[in-house]
Amino acid sequence: MDLERQVSQPLGSQPLGSQSSDDGLDVDQPPVRKPLILLRDTERSLRVRTLDAIAPLLSSDLALTLGEASHQADKSLEELSQIDLEEITDADLKPARILSGLTFVGFGGLTMMFLAFCLSILRPELSAIGQIHEYWHQYIWFISMGVAGLTMLGREAMRPSDHE
């Protein structure tokens, strides 16, 4: 009877991985690992295999230094895996968002000034309009970085504060 029921159902009418309650089959779902633990384990497995492969090719001093660096990476990744991403609030990320915006604005302005300085030294025959005409790709990139930073800062300024 059960076989007749399965045959009579059109193909694709039952989602993959799902079992009806009449089948009596229990499908265990794999445990969901946290992303930082998954990162730690994946990085560790790749790093250990790589070190095992290249350590015999290196000098003993270099292999020892590489082993110490691997041990430090283990310690820092272990500390990182202890962070629970579910507990991080929006307020905790505010300083990082402001710093990112300021970094973009600062880097855009600094590179714009560096470009103008270099062009005035290397290409003195060009006027300011000629420099922009000749190197407009670089100007656009640097201005866009500054505008992206200002957008981040503006979005952060318009974000409602939590203590109201």
N, C-alpha and C positions, 0 to 999 in steps of 0.2 A: 504494500500500500504506500509506504513511504517513497519507494522508487517511482511509483506512478505519479505521486504529487510533484516530485522533483522534475520528472520528464514533462509533465503538463505545463509547468511554468515556462514562460518564454525566457530566452537567454537574456540576461542583463536586468531581469525584473527584481533580483535581489542584490543589494549592494555587495561589493567585494568585502570579504573579511567579516561579514555579519552572518550569524547563524540563527536560525529560528529557534524558538524555545523547545520545539518538538524534536530537534535533531539530537539533543543531549550532548553536543560537543561544546566544550568550554575552550574558548580561544583566549589565551593569556596575552595581554598587551605588554610589550616590553616596558620596563620602568623608565620614566622620564628623568633624564639627568639634567642637572642645572647647567646652564651654558658655560659658566666659569670653570666648573669641574670638568666638563667635556673639553674645554680649551686646555686645561692643565694636563689631562691625560693624553690628549692627542699630541700636544707639543712634546711631552715627555717621551712618548713612544718614538716619535720621529727623531728627536734629539739623541736618544740612547742608541738607536740603530745607526745613525750617522756617525756618532762618536766611535762605536764599535768597529765601523768600517774604515774610518780614517786614522784611528789612533795608532795602528801598527805602522803607518806610513810616516808618522811624524817623529821628530826627535823627542827624547824623554822629557826634556824641560817643557817643550811646547805641549806635549800630551798631558803633562801634569797641570799646566796652566789651563788648558782646555777643560780638564776634569774639574778643577776648582770653579771655573766659570759655570760649568754644568750644575755643580752643587749649589751655587748661588742662585741660578735660575730655578732650581727645584724649590729652594726656600721662598723666593719671591712669588712663584706661582702658587705655592701652598698658601701663603698669606692672601693672595688674590682670590683663591677659590673659597676662602672663608666668608667672603662678602656675599650677603644675600641681596640680590637685585630687587627683590620685592619690597624691601624695607627702605629703599632710596626714595625720598620724596622729591617733589618739584622744587621745594625750597632748598634742598641740598644741592641741586644742580644749578642754582642761580649764579653763584660765583664763577662756575666753569663757563656758563653761557656768556657772561659779561667779559670774561677774560678772552674767550674765543673771538668775540666781536671786536674787542680792542686790538687783539693781535692782527686780525684782518685789516682793520683801519690803519694801524701802525705800519704793517708790512707794505700795504698799498702805497701809503704816503712816502715811506722811506725809499722804496724802489722807484717811485716816480721822481723823487729828488735825485737819486743816484743816476737814473737814466738821463735826466736833464744835465747833470754835472758832467757825466761821461761824454755826452754829445757835444757839450760846449767845449770840452777839451779836445776830443778826437775829431770833431767835424766843425771847426769854427767858421767855415765858409757858409754854413747853413744858417738861415734866420730861424727864429722860433717857429714860424709857419712851415718853413722847409723841413725842420726836424720832425714836426708832427706829421707832415706829409710823407716823409721818408720812413719813419718808424712808428706808424700809427698802430700796428699790431701790438707792440709793447705797451704803448700808452693805453690802449683799450683794456689789455689784461690788468694793468696796475690800477686803473680807475675802477674796473669791475670788482677787484678785490676790496678796495675801499668802500664801494657801495654795498657789497655783500656784508662787510663788517658793520656799516651803519644800519643796514636792515636788521641785523641780529640785535644790535643795541636798541633800535627803535622798538622791535618786537618785545624785547625784555622790559623796556620802559612802559609799554602799554599793558603788560601782563598784570592782572590784578594781584595785589599783595595779599598774603595769607592772614595777616594780623588785623584785618578790618573787622 
